[in-house]
């Protein structure tokens, strides 16, 4: 299973900038619909395009490994 670390990245960016970052702001900054971002925060994530992954990495100035991780379902 792929787990997105979107909540963690939002929290880190909020801390660095000393203000609250909302999903709406991330949506406006990336062009990714707020509903898609919201679904990415759920444990059972739907399919996400590589272009959305690219946009989020640019927005958060992070790597793909910072954005998501593989968790074995054993």
PyMOL commands that set and color helices and strands:
alter all, ss='L'
color gray80, all
select helices_A, chain A and resi 6-17+23-30+34-40+50-60+64-67
alter helices_A, ss='H'
color red, helices_A
select strands_A, chain A and resi 2-4+68-70
alter strands_A, ss='S'
color yellow, strands_A
deselect
rebuild
show_as cartoon
